[in-house]
Amino acid sequence: MSSTRTNDATRAERDRRMHAERLTTAAHAGKSNALRRGTTSLERLRAPELTAENVRMDGFFETITRAQYESALWQGLIDALRWSRDAVATWHSYMADAELTCQGPGGGMGNPVADARRHLWLEANRNFARDAADSFRRVS
């Protein structure tokens, strides 16, 4: 009987570790996707055919900034998963925090730059929460 419990515990620990590894891989993919979106916009911004007349510069900068914020959220999750004993709880905690953050007020501080950054930070949290939930469903 003791051997059965030991094997079950060993199997459960192995399954937990494998699931944590899949979640960590998914978090790295999420970060990579966010960075790719920012890099693509930065490359488009440097294209020789772009002029002030044919492009809205602020759209590029918004995309790049949002991608930086999202990649920072993914990196925070990756760091937390590295030290966590319960990857599932850690992942859910990060999704919940992002969902709470994105429900906050979008601006109104009176400083247009600070308001724009706040707006992009809220969007990054919303995108992160959505993408993290999708990734979690695929991995689980």
Secondary structure as a PSIPRED ss2 file (coil, helix, strand):
# PSIPRED VFORMAT (PSIPRED V4.0)

   1 M C   1.000  0.000  0.000
   2 S H   0.000  1.000  0.000
   3 S H   0.000  1.000  0.000
   4 T H   0.000  1.000  0.000
   5 R H   0.000  1.000  0.000
   6 T H   0.000  1.000  0.000
   7 N H   0.000  1.000  0.000
   8 D H   0.000  1.000  0.000
   9 A H   0.000  1.000  0.000
  10 T H   0.000  1.000  0.000
  11 R H   0.000  1.000  0.000
  12 A H   0.000  1.000  0.000
  13 E H   0.000  1.000  0.000
  14 R H   0.000  1.000  0.000
  15 D H   0.000  1.000  0.000
  16 R H   0.000  1.000  0.000
  17 R H   0.000  1.000  0.000
  18 M H   0.000  1.000  0.000
  19 H H   0.000  1.000  0.000
  20 A H   0.000  1.000  0.000
  21 E H   0.000  1.000  0.000
  22 R H   0.000  1.000  0.000
  23 L H   0.000  1.000  0.000
  24 T H   0.000  1.000  0.000
  25 T H   0.000  1.000  0.000
  26 A H   0.000  1.000  0.000
  27 A H   0.000  1.000  0.000
  28 H H   0.000  1.000  0.000
  29 A H   0.000  1.000  0.000
  30 G H   0.000  1.000  0.000
  31 K H   0.000  1.000  0.000
  32 S H   0.000  1.000  0.000
  33 N H   0.000  1.000  0.000
  34 A H   0.000  1.000  0.000
  35 L H   0.000  1.000  0.000
  36 R H   0.000  1.000  0.000
  37 R H   0.000  1.000  0.000
  38 G H   0.000  1.000  0.000
  39 T H   0.000  1.000  0.000
  40 T H   0.000  1.000  0.000
  41 S H   0.000  1.000  0.000
  42 L H   0.000  1.000  0.000
  43 E H   0.000  1.000  0.000
  44 R H   0.000  1.000  0.000
  45 L H   0.000  1.000  0.000
  46 R C   1.000  0.000  0.000
  47 A C   1.000  0.000  0.000
  48 P C   1.000  0.000  0.000
  49 E C   1.000  0.000  0.000
  50 L C   1.000  0.000  0.000
  51 T C   1.000  0.000  0.000
  52 A C   1.000  0.000  0.000
  53 E C   1.000  0.000  0.000
  54 N C   1.000  0.000  0.000
  55 V C   1.000  0.000  0.000
  56 R C   1.000  0.000  0.000
  57 M H   0.000  1.000  0.000
  58 D H   0.000  1.000  0.000
  59 G H   0.000  1.000  0.000
  60 F H   0.000  1.000  0.000
  61 F H   0.000  1.000  0.000
  62 E H   0.000  1.000  0.000
  63 T H   0.000  1.000  0.000
  64 I H   0.000  1.000  0.000
  65 T H   0.000  1.000  0.000
  66 R H   0.000  1.000  0.000
  67 A H   0.000  1.000  0.000
  68 Q H   0.000  1.000  0.000
  69 Y H   0.000  1.000  0.000
  70 E H   0.000  1.000  0.000
  71 S H   0.000  1.000  0.000
  72 A H   0.000  1.000  0.000
  73 L H   0.000  1.000  0.000
  74 W H   0.000  1.000  0.000
  75 Q H   0.000  1.000  0.000
  76 G H   0.000  1.000  0.000
  77 L H   0.000  1.000  0.000
  78 I H   0.000  1.000  0.000
  79 D H   0.000  1.000  0.000
  80 A H   0.000  1.000  0.000
  81 L H   0.000  1.000  0.000
  82 R H   0.000  1.000  0.000
  83 W H   0.000  1.000  0.000
  84 S C   1.000  0.000  0.000
  85 R C   1.000  0.000  0.000
  86 D C   1.000  0.000  0.000
  87 A H   0.000  1.000  0.000
  88 V H   0.000  1.000  0.000
  89 A H   0.000  1.000  0.000
  90 T H   0.000  1.000  0.000
  91 W H   0.000  1.000  0.000
  92 H H   0.000  1.000  0.000
  93 S H   0.000  1.000  0.000
  94 Y H   0.000  1.000  0.000
  95 M H   0.000  1.000  0.000
  96 A H   0.000  1.000  0.000
  97 D H   0.000  1.000  0.000
  98 A H   0.000  1.000  0.000
  99 E H   0.000  1.000  0.000
 100 L H   0.000  1.000  0.000
 101 T H   0.000  1.000  0.000
 102 C H   0.000  1.000  0.000
 103 Q C   1.000  0.000  0.000
 104 G C   1.000  0.000  0.000
 105 P C   1.000  0.000  0.000
 106 G C   1.000  0.000  0.000
 107 G C   1.000  0.000  0.000
 108 G C   1.000  0.000  0.000
 109 M C   1.000  0.000  0.000
 110 G C   1.000  0.000  0.000
 111 N C   1.000  0.000  0.000
 112 P H   0.000  1.000  0.000
 113 V H   0.000  1.000  0.000
 114 A H   0.000  1.000  0.000
 115 D H   0.000  1.000  0.000
 116 A H   0.000  1.000  0.000
 117 R H   0.000  1.000  0.000
 118 R H   0.000  1.000  0.000
 119 H H   0.000  1.000  0.000
 120 L H   0.000  1.000  0.000
 121 W H   0.000  1.000  0.000
 122 L H   0.000  1.000  0.000
 123 E H   0.000  1.000  0.000
 124 A H   0.000  1.000  0.000
 125 N H   0.000  1.000  0.000
 126 R H   0.000  1.000  0.000
 127 N H   0.000  1.000  0.000
 128 F H   0.000  1.000  0.000
 129 A H   0.000  1.000  0.000
 130 R H   0.000  1.000  0.000
 131 D H   0.000  1.000  0.000
 132 A H   0.000  1.000  0.000
 133 A H   0.000  1.000  0.000
 134 D H   0.000  1.000  0.000
 135 S H   0.000  1.000  0.000
 136 F H   0.000  1.000  0.000
 137 R H   0.000  1.000  0.000
 138 R H   0.000  1.000  0.000
 139 V H   0.000  1.000  0.000
 140 S C   1.000  0.000  0.000
